[in-house]
Amino acid sequence: MEKYTVQYEDEEIAFKLIRKRVKNINLRIRADSSIMVSANKNVPYEIIEQFVKSKAPWIRKKIGQRKNRQNRQNAGSYRSGEKVYFLGEPYTIIILPAVDGQWVELTGNELRFHIKNESDYSKKEELLYRWLKGKAGPVFNDSVDRILKRLTAYGIARPAVTIRTMKTRWGSCSCDKQKITLNTELIRAPVECIDYVVLHELAHFRHRKHDAGFYELLSAVMPDWKKRKEQLKNGIAGRL
């Protein structure tokens, strides 16, 4: 096994090379984020180097995703006493033992996890996601209805609303399909921030691009939209 590095943009990518009886060059990222490459002994190193460079964007993406997951887990494991935000307010996690079934419920200022294995981070994350998505549906649809009343003069028809987790956006608009998609995590934000995102997406039915007309519409319907956008960016976004 030999160690090599290749230069990609402003960083070096280190990998270990194993010569095997294989037809293709294979690359995998191990659990510790180290990179293993296997290739036939007849394949020149220059070809292997070019192969690794071609995979560099994918390698960077995968390692970055893994680090993000680790950072989230290190930041909090959904233990009793930790905080979870819902509609802009913090709720204290309480872990309770469960025998039949597992679920999450909101009681006063507590978010109670009824779970069989307190150390099962993945299960707690799954239960919380399911609970948040269940709460998001009514809240998001109510926001759409309220914002549409402000948009009566613009003749925007009510779109379908879908909810899913998105990594880089709070929402998206599919004008051709008459649909908007909202990020499940948005339910953690205050209602005024949810309304801003909803207005942003609905405005795209009149202005597909972020042109002057688009921002004029935002300002006419929601004069403080910039403040809400900043609140979303510096508030709940920093807690996710």
ChimeraX commands (.cxc) that place a marker at each C-alpha (Angstrom):
marker #1 position 0.00,0.00,0.00 radius 0.5
marker #1 position 1.44,3.36,-1.07 radius 0.5
marker #1 position 0.51,6.90,-0.04 radius 0.5
marker #1 position 0.08,9.71,-2.57 radius 0.5
marker #1 position -1.35,13.20,-2.80 radius 0.5
marker #1 position -2.86,15.14,-5.69 radius 0.5
marker #1 position -3.42,18.88,-5.88 radius 0.5
marker #1 position -6.99,20.07,-6.50 radius 0.5
marker #1 position -7.59,23.82,-6.51 radius 0.5
marker #1 position -6.30,25.08,-3.13 radius 0.5
marker #1 position -6.04,21.78,-1.29 radius 0.5
marker #1 position -4.18,18.48,-1.34 radius 0.5
marker #1 position -6.09,15.23,-1.47 radius 0.5
marker #1 position -4.24,12.36,0.18 radius 0.5
marker #1 position -5.04,8.78,-0.75 radius 0.5
marker #1 position -3.69,5.27,-0.36 radius 0.5
marker #1 position -3.17,3.14,-3.45 radius 0.5
marker #1 position -3.54,-0.63,-3.50 radius 0.5
marker #1 position -2.63,-2.65,-6.56 radius 0.5
marker #1 position -5.14,-5.44,-7.15 radius 0.5
marker #1 position -6.46,-7.69,-9.87 radius 0.5
marker #1 position -9.29,-5.35,-10.84 radius 0.5
marker #1 position -10.51,-4.14,-14.22 radius 0.5
marker #1 position -11.42,-0.61,-13.16 radius 0.5
marker #1 position -9.96,2.01,-10.88 radius 0.5
marker #1 position -11.99,2.03,-7.69 radius 0.5
marker #1 position -12.20,4.74,-5.05 radius 0.5
marker #1 position -13.91,4.68,-1.67 radius 0.5
marker #1 position -13.99,6.92,1.37 radius 0.5
marker #1 position -13.56,5.05,4.63 radius 0.5
marker #1 position -15.36,5.79,7.91 radius 0.5
marker #1 position -12.42,7.91,9.11 radius 0.5
marker #1 position -12.62,9.96,5.85 radius 0.5
marker #1 position -9.38,8.48,4.49 radius 0.5
marker #1 position -9.41,7.69,0.77 radius 0.5
marker #1 position -8.58,4.28,-0.65 radius 0.5
marker #1 position -7.90,3.69,-4.34 radius 0.5
marker #1 position -7.43,0.29,-5.94 radius 0.5
marker #1 position -6.15,-0.32,-9.45 radius 0.5
marker #1 position -4.51,-2.98,-11.55 radius 0.5
marker #1 position -0.72,-3.03,-11.46 radius 0.5
marker #1 position -0.64,-2.33,-15.20 radius 0.5
marker #1 position -2.42,1.04,-14.86 radius 0.5
marker #1 position 0.12,3.91,-14.96 radius 0.5
marker #1 position 0.13,6.22,-11.94 radius 0.5
marker #1 position -0.58,9.22,-14.16 radius 0.5
marker #1 position -3.94,7.68,-15.13 radius 0.5
marker #1 position -4.78,7.02,-11.48 radius 0.5
marker #1 position -3.84,10.59,-10.55 radius 0.5
marker #1 position -6.16,12.00,-13.22 radius 0.5
marker #1 position -8.93,9.70,-12.00 radius 0.5
marker #1 position -8.58,10.96,-8.41 radius 0.5
marker #1 position -8.58,14.57,-9.63 radius 0.5
marker #1 position -11.76,13.93,-11.61 radius 0.5
marker #1 position -13.39,12.65,-8.42 radius 0.5
marker #1 position -12.18,15.58,-6.31 radius 0.5
marker #1 position -15.50,17.54,-6.28 radius 0.5
marker #1 position -17.37,14.39,-5.23 radius 0.5
marker #1 position -14.73,13.59,-2.57 radius 0.5
marker #1 position -14.93,17.12,-1.15 radius 0.5
marker #1 position -18.74,16.97,-1.07 radius 0.5
marker #1 position -18.91,13.58,0.66 radius 0.5
marker #1 position -16.28,14.40,3.28 radius 0.5
marker #1 position -17.98,17.74,3.93 radius 0.5
marker #1 position -21.34,16.04,4.44 radius 0.5
marker #1 position -19.78,13.58,6.84 radius 0.5
marker #1 position -18.15,16.37,8.85 radius 0.5
marker #1 position -21.46,18.24,9.01 radius 0.5
marker #1 position -23.22,15.16,10.38 radius 0.5
marker #1 position -20.48,14.69,12.95 radius 0.5
marker #1 position -20.64,18.35,13.96 radius 0.5
marker #1 position -24.41,18.12,14.45 radius 0.5
marker #1 position -24.02,15.05,16.60 radius 0.5
marker #1 position -21.23,16.61,18.62 radius 0.5
marker #1 position -23.28,19.78,19.09 radius 0.5
marker #1 position -26.21,17.87,20.53 radius 0.5
marker #1 position -27.42,14.33,20.91 radius 0.5
marker #1 position -30.99,15.18,21.90 radius 0.5
marker #1 position -30.30,14.59,25.58 radius 0.5
marker #1 position -32.49,15.77,28.44 radius 0.5
marker #1 position -31.88,19.45,29.10 radius 0.5
marker #1 position -30.89,20.37,25.54 radius 0.5
marker #1 position -33.00,22.84,23.56 radius 0.5
marker #1 position -34.98,22.37,20.36 radius 0.5
marker #1 position -36.52,25.35,18.57 radius 0.5
marker #1 position -40.11,25.27,17.32 radius 0.5
marker #1 position -41.77,28.37,15.81 radius 0.5
marker #1 position -38.89,30.46,17.10 radius 0.5
marker #1 position -39.22,29.37,20.72 radius 0.5
marker #1 position -36.83,27.07,22.63 radius 0.5
marker #1 position -38.22,23.91,24.21 radius 0.5
marker #1 position -36.35,21.74,26.67 radius 0.5
marker #1 position -35.83,18.10,25.71 radius 0.5
marker #1 position -37.01,15.54,28.23 radius 0.5
marker #1 position -36.16,11.88,27.59 radius 0.5
marker #1 position -38.70,9.38,28.91 radius 0.5
marker #1 position -38.56,5.56,28.66 radius 0.5
marker #1 position -41.02,3.91,26.29 radius 0.5
marker #1 position -42.20,0.31,26.18 radius 0.5
marker #1 position -44.88,0.30,23.48 radius 0.5
marker #1 position -44.22,2.67,20.61 radius 0.5
marker #1 position -41.91,5.68,20.36 radius 0.5
marker #1 position -43.00,9.27,19.83 radius 0.5
marker #1 position -42.42,12.97,20.53 radius 0.5
marker #1 position -44.91,15.33,22.19 radius 0.5
marker #1 position -44.96,18.98,23.18 radius 0.5
marker #1 position -46.03,19.62,26.77 radius 0.5
marker #1 position -45.77,23.17,28.10 radius 0.5
marker #1 position -42.20,24.28,27.47 radius 0.5
marker #1 position -40.93,20.70,27.15 radius 0.5
marker #1 position -40.42,18.51,24.10 radius 0.5
marker #1 position -40.74,14.99,25.41 radius 0.5
marker #1 position -39.11,12.05,23.65 radius 0.5
marker #1 position -40.65,8.69,24.53 radius 0.5
marker #1 position -37.95,6.30,23.36 radius 0.5
marker #1 position -36.75,2.78,24.12 radius 0.5
marker #1 position -33.01,3.40,23.77 radius 0.5
marker #1 position -31.89,6.78,25.09 radius 0.5
marker #1 position -28.51,6.52,23.34 radius 0.5
marker #1 position -30.05,5.89,19.89 radius 0.5
marker #1 position -29.26,9.25,18.25 radius 0.5
marker #1 position -30.60,8.22,14.83 radius 0.5
marker #1 position -33.96,7.19,16.27 radius 0.5
marker #1 position -34.32,10.45,18.18 radius 0.5
marker #1 position -33.46,12.40,15.04 radius 0.5
marker #1 position -36.04,10.37,13.08 radius 0.5
marker #1 position -38.74,10.93,15.71 radius 0.5
marker #1 position -38.05,14.67,15.83 radius 0.5
marker #1 position -38.10,14.99,12.04 radius 0.5
marker #1 position -41.40,13.14,11.84 radius 0.5
marker #1 position -42.89,15.37,14.54 radius 0.5
marker #1 position -41.61,18.59,12.93 radius 0.5
marker #1 position -42.95,17.59,9.51 radius 0.5
marker #1 position -46.35,16.78,11.01 radius 0.5
marker #1 position -46.51,20.22,12.61 radius 0.5
marker #1 position -45.17,21.97,9.51 radius 0.5
marker #1 position -48.07,21.03,7.21 radius 0.5
marker #1 position -50.82,23.04,8.92 radius 0.5
marker #1 position -48.51,25.97,9.79 radius 0.5
marker #1 position -47.10,26.31,6.28 radius 0.5
marker #1 position -50.51,26.02,4.60 radius 0.5
marker #1 position -51.97,28.62,6.96 radius 0.5
marker #1 position -49.10,30.94,6.05 radius 0.5
marker #1 position -49.79,30.44,2.33 radius 0.5
marker #1 position -53.45,31.31,2.80 radius 0.5
marker #1 position -52.64,34.46,4.77 radius 0.5
marker #1 position -50.00,35.69,2.33 radius 0.5
marker #1 position -52.23,35.01,-0.68 radius 0.5
marker #1 position -54.81,37.40,0.79 radius 0.5
marker #1 position -52.17,40.12,0.55 radius 0.5
marker #1 position -51.49,39.15,-3.06 radius 0.5
marker #1 position -55.07,39.39,-4.33 radius 0.5
marker #1 position -54.19,42.27,-6.65 radius 0.5
marker #1 position -51.47,40.18,-8.29 radius 0.5
marker #1 position -53.78,37.36,-9.37 radius 0.5
marker #1 position -51.65,34.53,-7.97 radius 0.5
marker #1 position -53.51,31.23,-7.72 radius 0.5
marker #1 position -53.01,29.01,-4.70 radius 0.5
marker #1 position -50.21,26.52,-5.43 radius 0.5
marker #1 position -49.77,23.03,-4.04 radius 0.5
marker #1 position -47.46,22.93,-1.02 radius 0.5
marker #1 position -44.92,20.18,-0.49 radius 0.5
marker #1 position -42.61,19.81,2.49 radius 0.5
marker #1 position -39.18,18.22,2.55 radius 0.5
marker #1 position -35.74,18.76,4.01 radius 0.5
marker #1 position -33.42,20.83,1.83 radius 0.5
marker #1 position -29.74,21.42,2.53 radius 0.5
marker #1 position -29.23,24.89,1.09 radius 0.5
marker #1 position -32.63,26.56,0.65 radius 0.5
marker #1 position -35.61,27.44,2.81 radius 0.5
marker #1 position -37.98,27.10,-0.14 radius 0.5
marker #1 position -38.31,26.68,-3.88 radius 0.5
marker #1 position -40.92,27.42,-6.52 radius 0.5
marker #1 position -41.97,25.27,-9.50 radius 0.5
marker #1 position -43.96,27.70,-11.62 radius 0.5
marker #1 position -44.76,25.18,-14.35 radius 0.5
marker #1 position -46.10,22.67,-11.84 radius 0.5
marker #1 position -47.91,25.34,-9.80 radius 0.5
marker #1 position -46.13,24.17,-6.66 radius 0.5
marker #1 position -43.92,25.52,-3.91 radius 0.5
marker #1 position -41.68,23.41,-1.68 radius 0.5
marker #1 position -40.78,24.47,1.85 radius 0.5
marker #1 position -37.95,23.17,3.99 radius 0.5
marker #1 position -39.15,21.10,6.95 radius 0.5
marker #1 position -36.57,22.85,9.15 radius 0.5
marker #1 position -38.34,26.17,8.54 radius 0.5
marker #1 position -40.89,25.15,11.18 radius 0.5
marker #1 position -38.22,25.95,13.77 radius 0.5
marker #1 position -38.36,29.64,12.77 radius 0.5
marker #1 position -40.79,32.32,13.98 radius 0.5
marker #1 position -44.03,32.69,12.01 radius 0.5
marker #1 position -42.95,36.07,10.60 radius 0.5
marker #1 position -39.91,34.40,9.03 radius 0.5
marker #1 position -42.04,31.58,7.63 radius 0.5
marker #1 position -44.32,34.22,6.08 radius 0.5
marker #1 position -41.31,35.89,4.45 radius 0.5
marker #1 position -40.17,32.63,2.82 radius 0.5
marker #1 position -43.71,31.89,1.64 radius 0.5
marker #1 position -44.03,35.37,0.12 radius 0.5
marker #1 position -40.64,34.97,-1.56 radius 0.5
marker #1 position -41.74,31.76,-3.26 radius 0.5
marker #1 position -45.22,33.01,-4.19 radius 0.5
marker #1 position -43.70,36.15,-5.73 radius 0.5
marker #1 position -41.93,33.94,-8.26 radius 0.5
marker #1 position -45.28,33.21,-9.91 radius 0.5
marker #1 position -45.21,36.84,-11.09 radius 0.5
marker #1 position -41.44,37.30,-11.41 radius 0.5
marker #1 position -39.43,34.16,-12.07 radius 0.5
marker #1 position -36.11,35.93,-11.62 radius 0.5
marker #1 position -34.84,38.06,-8.74 radius 0.5
marker #1 position -35.24,41.21,-10.79 radius 0.5
marker #1 position -36.34,44.70,-9.78 radius 0.5
marker #1 position -40.02,43.79,-10.16 radius 0.5
marker #1 position -39.58,40.85,-7.80 radius 0.5
marker #1 position -38.15,43.00,-5.02 radius 0.5
marker #1 position -40.71,45.75,-5.62 radius 0.5
marker #1 position -43.45,43.17,-5.03 radius 0.5
marker #1 position -41.80,41.99,-1.79 radius 0.5
marker #1 position -41.51,45.56,-0.51 radius 0.5
marker #1 position -45.08,46.43,-1.44 radius 0.5
marker #1 position -46.57,43.41,0.31 radius 0.5
marker #1 position -44.11,43.08,3.20 radius 0.5
marker #1 position -42.16,46.32,3.80 radius 0.5
marker #1 position -39.98,44.72,6.51 radius 0.5
marker #1 position -39.02,41.65,4.46 radius 0.5
marker #1 position -35.29,42.46,4.72 radius 0.5
marker #1 position -35.52,42.48,8.51 radius 0.5
marker #1 position -37.29,39.12,8.46 radius 0.5
marker #1 position -34.72,37.68,6.08 radius 0.5
marker #1 position -31.91,38.83,8.37 radius 0.5
marker #1 position -33.73,37.41,11.39 radius 0.5
marker #1 position -33.99,34.06,9.64 radius 0.5
marker #1 position -30.33,34.13,8.64 radius 0.5
marker #1 position -28.94,35.10,12.03 radius 0.5
marker #1 position -31.53,33.38,14.19 radius 0.5
marker #1 position -32.79,29.92,13.46 radius 0.5
marker #1 position -30.28,29.32,10.65 radius 0.5
marker #1 position -27.48,29.58,13.17 radius 0.5
marker #1 position -29.08,26.97,15.41 radius 0.5
marker #1 position -29.59,24.23,12.81 radius 0.5
marker link #1:1,2 radius 0.2
marker link #1:2,3 radius 0.2
marker link #1:3,4 radius 0.2
marker link #1:4,5 radius 0.2
marker link #1:5,6 radius 0.2
marker link #1:6,7 radius 0.2
marker link #1:7,8 radius 0.2
marker link #1:8,9 radius 0.2
marker link #1:9,10 radius 0.2
marker link #1:10,11 radius 0.2
marker link #1:11,12 radius 0.2
marker link #1:12,13 radius 0.2
marker link #1:13,14 radius 0.2
marker link #1:14,15 radius 0.2
marker link #1:15,16 radius 0.2
marker link #1:16,17 radius 0.2
marker link #1:17,18 radius 0.2
marker link #1:18,19 radius 0.2
marker link #1:19,20 radius 0.2
marker link #1:20,21 radius 0.2
marker link #1:21,22 radius 0.2
marker link #1:22,23 radius 0.2
marker link #1:23,24 radius 0.2
marker link #1:24,25 radius 0.2
marker link #1:25,26 radius 0.2
marker link #1:26,27 radius 0.2
marker link #1:27,28 radius 0.2
marker link #1:28,29 radius 0.2
marker link #1:29,30 radius 0.2
marker link #1:30,31 radius 0.2
marker link #1:31,32 radius 0.2
marker link #1:32,33 radius 0.2
marker link #1:33,34 radius 0.2
marker link #1:34,35 radius 0.2
marker link #1:35,36 radius 0.2
marker link #1:36,37 radius 0.2
marker link #1:37,38 radius 0.2
marker link #1:38,39 radius 0.2
marker link #1:39,40 radius 0.2
marker link #1:40,41 radius 0.2
marker link #1:41,42 radius 0.2
marker link #1:42,43 radius 0.2
marker link #1:43,44 radius 0.2
marker link #1:44,45 radius 0.2
marker link #1:45,46 radius 0.2
marker link #1:46,47 radius 0.2
marker link #1:47,48 radius 0.2
marker link #1:48,49 radius 0.2
marker link #1:49,50 radius 0.2
marker link #1:50,51 radius 0.2
marker link #1:51,52 radius 0.2
marker link #1:52,53 radius 0.2
marker link #1:53,54 radius 0.2
marker link #1:54,55 radius 0.2
marker link #1:55,56 radius 0.2
marker link #1:56,57 radius 0.2
marker link #1:57,58 radius 0.2
marker link #1:58,59 radius 0.2
marker link #1:59,60 radius 0.2
marker link #1:60,61 radius 0.2
marker link #1:61,62 radius 0.2
marker link #1:62,63 radius 0.2
marker link #1:63,64 radius 0.2
marker link #1:64,65 radius 0.2
marker link #1:65,66 radius 0.2
marker link #1:66,67 radius 0.2
marker link #1:67,68 radius 0.2
marker link #1:68,69 radius 0.2
marker link #1:69,70 radius 0.2
marker link #1:70,71 radius 0.2
marker link #1:71,72 radius 0.2
marker link #1:72,73 radius 0.2
marker link #1:73,74 radius 0.2
marker link #1:74,75 radius 0.2
marker link #1:75,76 radius 0.2
marker link #1:76,77 radius 0.2
marker link #1:77,78 radius 0.2
marker link #1:78,79 radius 0.2
marker link #1:79,80 radius 0.2
marker link #1:80,81 radius 0.2
marker link #1:81,82 radius 0.2
marker link #1:82,83 radius 0.2
marker link #1:83,84 radius 0.2
marker link #1:84,85 radius 0.2
marker link #1:85,86 radius 0.2
marker link #1:86,87 radius 0.2
marker link #1:87,88 radius 0.2
marker link #1:88,89 radius 0.2
marker link #1:89,90 radius 0.2
marker link #1:90,91 radius 0.2
marker link #1:91,92 radius 0.2
marker link #1:92,93 radius 0.2
marker link #1:93,94 radius 0.2
marker link #1:94,95 radius 0.2
marker link #1:95,96 radius 0.2
marker link #1:96,97 radius 0.2
marker link #1:97,98 radius 0.2
marker link #1:98,99 radius 0.2
marker link #1:99,100 radius 0.2
marker link #1:100,101 radius 0.2
marker link #1:101,102 radius 0.2
marker link #1:102,103 radius 0.2
marker link #1:103,104 radius 0.2
marker link #1:104,105 radius 0.2
marker link #1:105,106 radius 0.2
marker link #1:106,107 radius 0.2
marker link #1:107,108 radius 0.2
marker link #1:108,109 radius 0.2
marker link #1:109,110 radius 0.2
marker link #1:110,111 radius 0.2
marker link #1:111,112 radius 0.2
marker link #1:112,113 radius 0.2
marker link #1:113,114 radius 0.2
marker link #1:114,115 radius 0.2
marker link #1:115,116 radius 0.2
marker link #1:116,117 radius 0.2
marker link #1:117,118 radius 0.2
marker link #1:118,119 radius 0.2
marker link #1:119,120 radius 0.2
marker link #1:120,121 radius 0.2
marker link #1:121,122 radius 0.2
marker link #1:122,123 radius 0.2
marker link #1:123,124 radius 0.2
marker link #1:124,125 radius 0.2
marker link #1:125,126 radius 0.2
marker link #1:126,127 radius 0.2
marker link #1:127,128 radius 0.2
marker link #1:128,129 radius 0.2
marker link #1:129,130 radius 0.2
marker link #1:130,131 radius 0.2
marker link #1:131,132 radius 0.2
marker link #1:132,133 radius 0.2
marker link #1:133,134 radius 0.2
marker link #1:134,135 radius 0.2
marker link #1:135,136 radius 0.2
marker link #1:136,137 radius 0.2
marker link #1:137,138 radius 0.2
marker link #1:138,139 radius 0.2
marker link #1:139,140 radius 0.2
marker link #1:140,141 radius 0.2
marker link #1:141,142 radius 0.2
marker link #1:142,143 radius 0.2
marker link #1:143,144 radius 0.2
marker link #1:144,145 radius 0.2
marker link #1:145,146 radius 0.2
marker link #1:146,147 radius 0.2
marker link #1:147,148 radius 0.2
marker link #1:148,149 radius 0.2
marker link #1:149,150 radius 0.2
marker link #1:150,151 radius 0.2
marker link #1:151,152 radius 0.2
marker link #1:152,153 radius 0.2
marker link #1:153,154 radius 0.2
marker link #1:154,155 radius 0.2
marker link #1:155,156 radius 0.2
marker link #1:156,157 radius 0.2
marker link #1:157,158 radius 0.2
marker link #1:158,159 radius 0.2
marker link #1:159,160 radius 0.2
marker link #1:160,161 radius 0.2
marker link #1:161,162 radius 0.2
marker link #1:162,163 radius 0.2
marker link #1:163,164 radius 0.2
marker link #1:164,165 radius 0.2
marker link #1:165,166 radius 0.2
marker link #1:166,167 radius 0.2
marker link #1:167,168 radius 0.2
marker link #1:168,169 radius 0.2
marker link #1:169,170 radius 0.2
marker link #1:170,171 radius 0.2
marker link #1:171,172 radius 0.2
marker link #1:172,173 radius 0.2
marker link #1:173,174 radius 0.2
marker link #1:174,175 radius 0.2
marker link #1:175,176 radius 0.2
marker link #1:176,177 radius 0.2
marker link #1:177,178 radius 0.2
marker link #1:178,179 radius 0.2
marker link #1:179,180 radius 0.2
marker link #1:180,181 radius 0.2
marker link #1:181,182 radius 0.2
marker link #1:182,183 radius 0.2
marker link #1:183,184 radius 0.2
marker link #1:184,185 radius 0.2
marker link #1:185,186 radius 0.2
marker link #1:186,187 radius 0.2
marker link #1:187,188 radius 0.2
marker link #1:188,189 radius 0.2
marker link #1:189,190 radius 0.2
marker link #1:190,191 radius 0.2
marker link #1:191,192 radius 0.2
marker link #1:192,193 radius 0.2
marker link #1:193,194 radius 0.2
marker link #1:194,195 radius 0.2
marker link #1:195,196 radius 0.2
marker link #1:196,197 radius 0.2
marker link #1:197,198 radius 0.2
marker link #1:198,199 radius 0.2
marker link #1:199,200 radius 0.2
marker link #1:200,201 radius 0.2
marker link #1:201,202 radius 0.2
marker link #1:202,203 radius 0.2
marker link #1:203,204 radius 0.2
marker link #1:204,205 radius 0.2
marker link #1:205,206 radius 0.2
marker link #1:206,207 radius 0.2
marker link #1:207,208 radius 0.2
marker link #1:208,209 radius 0.2
marker link #1:209,210 radius 0.2
marker link #1:210,211 radius 0.2
marker link #1:211,212 radius 0.2
marker link #1:212,213 radius 0.2
marker link #1:213,214 radius 0.2
marker link #1:214,215 radius 0.2
marker link #1:215,216 radius 0.2
marker link #1:216,217 radius 0.2
marker link #1:217,218 radius 0.2
marker link #1:218,219 radius 0.2
marker link #1:219,220 radius 0.2
marker link #1:220,221 radius 0.2
marker link #1:221,222 radius 0.2
marker link #1:222,223 radius 0.2
marker link #1:223,224 radius 0.2
marker link #1:224,225 radius 0.2
marker link #1:225,226 radius 0.2
marker link #1:226,227 radius 0.2
marker link #1:227,228 radius 0.2
marker link #1:228,229 radius 0.2
marker link #1:229,230 radius 0.2
marker link #1:230,231 radius 0.2
marker link #1:231,232 radius 0.2
marker link #1:232,233 radius 0.2
marker link #1:233,234 radius 0.2
marker link #1:234,235 radius 0.2
marker link #1:235,236 radius 0.2
marker link #1:236,237 radius 0.2
marker link #1:237,238 radius 0.2
marker link #1:238,239 radius 0.2
marker link #1:239,240 radius 0.2
view
